[in-house]
Amino acid sequence: MKLPFRKRGSARRDPAAITPDERVWGRHYTGPAPWVTGLIAALLIGIGVYLAFAKELPWASDGYTLTATFDNAATLRSTAPVRIAGVNVGEVTSVEANGEAAEVTFSVDEQGRPITEDAEIKIRPRLFLEGNFFLDVDPGSPSAGELEDGGEIPITQTATAVQLDEVLAALQEPQRRGLTRLLEGFGTALTYEPTATDDADQDSDVQGEPAAESLNDAFRYGGPAGRSTAIVADALRGEQAHDLSGLLASAGDVFGKLASSERELADLITNFNVTVGALAAESDNLSESVALLGPTLVETEVSLRHLDDALPPLRTLARESRPGIQELPATIDAFEPWLAQTSLLLRDSELGGIARLLKGAAPGLAEVAAATRRLFPETGRISRCTSENLVPTADTVITVDSFGTGQPNFQEFFYGAVQLAGSGQPFDGNGPYLRLQPGGGPELLHAENPGGAINDTQVFGTAVEAPAGVQPVVPNSSPPFRMDVPCHENAIPDLNGSAAAAGPPDLVP
């Protein structure tokens, strides 16, 4: 029998001589079984499909998540994007019913943080005709504080997109007819060609133009005007919180005060009318003043620029001075008792009388002040004489006297004064007298008596022994006394010099 696949002329092989292929299972192959390889391939394909649709790992955390409550979540689904300023920053993780409302949980990436407590969220459609909704997040103001992970945004800060069926349900046949007539009338108003009568009271720039063309002309100025309006509106908000509300409150107070003074307000309007009439009567002069105002403003531009530079520091000073000004009424109240006492002190019986006495004494005090200009130099000279002459002389120790105490001169003077006072203390019926025993001894001494009479030219006395001499010797004349030399410029007396040497005795045996 011939096999259909065997070629003619091929030799018949011995089955024992055929070498088995190790890549075929059961022929000496020891690798994984085919079903294991198939299972692994199926798992890898399933994981790839899951990641392709889920776009996240099943064990990954949602990170920073928040919850928002909506009146109606529309057809919002999980994995819907979360956007801030058109940039995807997260996705919706779950949408659950909460009574008649819907509770939406969503995650926010790090680039979308922070989300503050006053954040607002709206559900918006990604396509014009419904479907594919996303969350449009306004992150709020930085001063409100960031929401914690898992925080909730209340229903008062959320809004839901309007569904097309809701719009169509609101437009029933009567409303649609009215809307049609409104659009037709609006179109007619835009394309209506004005007549000469219609243009009689119109501006020359719009005469002969339909409303649509005039509206297009207005758009040319709308851009700059809108930008300027936005700048003004932003400036009206102020620099600090509640500046605009404070302005409105202050304006309300002003208008309230004006309303309470209707008569004065009517007089103001009347006077304003008179003022405007007077200005109208001087229209030529006023026109000339307005014409000269332009050059004046050009000249004052530099000053106004410097004034503008000074306003911020002035504003800061005013802001810093506000607490002190607020305390000023209390300070004035605290000063009222002091002012009352001060007014009493200024009466004629108090400081007023003292002022009159001082007025009378002022001339004499002025003369004293003038005299002190001569007194103080003399006092200074006396002080220098005392410190530079008298004190050094008194501190000098007398060394030429063999009976000296070795103490300064002024102390020896006081020693002698004390001795004299002690000698004069005893007294009798004749009173206190100094009693001395100048003599008494074998030596008879005598000396000349300069003040004696004719027969009384000598005085006599007795002593224990003859005197050795006199120390110091009495000079023949007084030392020179010069009025032209200040005392402190004189030399200090030499108490231990030649003038203090011992001389012959004036009492002789």
WOBELWO-V816450 format. One record per pair of residues at least 24 apart in sequence whose ideal C-beta (glycine too) atoms are under 10 Angstrom apart, sorted by the first residue. I is the first residue (numbers start at 1). GAP is how many residues later the second one is. Records with the same first field share a line. If there is no record, write none. Layout:
I=GAP / GAP
This chain:
53=26
54=25
55=24 / 36
56=35
61=46
62=28 / 29 / 31 / 32 / 43 / 44 / 45 / 46 / 87
63=27 / 44 / 45 / 46 / 47 / 50 / 86
64=26 / 42 / 43 / 44 / 45 / 46 / 48 / 49 / 50 / 51 / 82 / 83 / 84 / 85 / 86 / 87
65=25 / 28 / 29 / 40 / 41 / 42 / 43 / 84 / 85 / 86
66=24 / 38 / 39 / 40 / 41 / 42 / 49 / 53 / 55 / 71 / 81 / 82 / 83 / 84 / 85 / 86 / 87
67=26 / 27 / 29 / 31 / 36 / 37 / 38 / 39 / 80 / 83 / 84 / 85 / 86
68=24 / 34 / 35 / 36 / 37 / 38 / 51 / 52 / 53 / 55 / 67 / 69 / 83 / 84 / 85 / 86 / 87 / 89 / 90
69=29 / 30 / 32 / 33 / 34 / 35 / 52 / 83 / 84 / 85 / 86 / 87 / 88 / 89
70=25 / 28 / 31 / 32 / 33 / 34 / 51 / 52 / 53 / 65 / 83 / 85 / 88 / 89 / 90 / 91
71=29 / 30 / 31 / 52 / 84 / 87 / 88 / 89
72=28 / 29 / 30 / 51 / 88 / 89 / 91 / 94
73=24 / 25 / 28 / 29 / 30 / 31 / 50 / 60 / 85 / 87
74=28 / 49 / 50 / 51 / 56 / 57 / 59 / 86 / 87 / 88 / 89
75=48 / 50 / 55 / 56 / 57 / 58 / 86 / 88
76=26 / 28 / 30 / 47 / 56 / 57 / 58 / 59 / 84 / 85
77=55 / 56
78=26 / 27 / 28
80=24 / 26 / 43 / 46 / 52 / 53 / 54 / 55
81=25 / 45 / 51 / 52 / 53 / 54 / 55
82=24 / 25 / 26 / 27 / 30 / 39 / 52 / 53 / 54 / 55
83=29 / 41 / 43 / 51 / 52 / 53 / 54
84=24 / 25 / 27 / 28 / 29 / 31 / 35 / 51 / 52 / 53 / 54 / 55
85=27 / 51 / 52 / 53 / 54
86=50
87=24 / 25
88=24 / 46
89=24 / 26 / 46 / 48 / 50
90=25 / 45 / 47
91=43 / 44
92=31 / 41 / 42 / 43
98=57
101=54 / 57
102=53 / 56 / 58
103=49 / 52
104=31 / 49 / 54
105=45 / 47
106=29 / 31 / 47
108=27 / 29 / 31 / 39 / 41
112=25 / 27
113=26 / 33 / 34
114=25 / 26 / 28 / 30 / 31 / 32 / 33
115=24 / 25 / 29 / 31 / 32 / 36 / 38
116=24 / 25 / 26 / 27 / 28 / 29 / 30 / 31 / 35
117=24 / 26 / 27 / 28 / 29 / 30 / 31 / 34 / 36 / 37 / 40
118=25 / 26 / 27 / 29 / 35 / 39
119=25 / 27 / 28 / 32 / 34 / 38 / 39
120=33 / 36 / 37 / 38 / 39
121=32 / 36 / 37 / 38 / 39
122=35 / 36 / 37 / 38 / 39
123=35 / 36 / 37 / 38 / 39
124=35 / 36 / 37
125=36 / 37 / 38 / 39
128=36
129=35
130=31 / 33 / 34 / 35
133=27 / 28
134=27
136=25
141=100
143=98
186=25
187=25
190=24 / 25
239=76
240=79
380=108
381=105 / 106 / 107 / 108
382=105 / 106
383=105
384=102 / 103 / 104 / 105
385=101 / 102 / 103 / 104 / 105
386=101 / 102
387=101
388=98 / 99 / 100 / 101 / 102 / 104
389=97 / 98 / 99 / 100 / 101 / 102 / 103 / 104
390=97 / 98 / 102
391=101
392=100 / 101
393=99 / 100 / 101 / 102
395=97
396=96 / 97 / 98 / 99 / 100
397=98 / 99
398=73 / 74 / 97 / 98 / 102
399=96 / 97 / 101
400=71 / 72 / 95 / 96 / 97 / 98 / 99 / 100 / 101 / 102
401=70 / 71 / 94 / 95 / 99 / 101
402=69 / 100
403=68
404=92
409=84 / 86
438=24 / 25
439=24 / 25 / 68
440=24
441=24 / 25
443=24 / 64 / 66
444=65
445=60 / 61 / 62 / 63 / 64
446=61 / 62 / 63
447=58 / 59 / 60 / 61
448=58 / 60
459=48
460=47
461=46
463=44 / 46
465=44
466=39 / 41 / 42 / 43
467=37 / 38 / 39 / 40 / 41 / 42
468=34 / 36 / 37
469=32 / 33 / 34 / 35 / 36 / 37
470=32 / 33 / 34 / 35 / 36 / 37
471=29 / 30 / 31 / 32
472=25 / 26 / 27 / 28 / 29 / 30 / 31
473=25 / 26 / 27 / 28 / 29 / 30 / 31 / 33
474=29 / 32
475=24
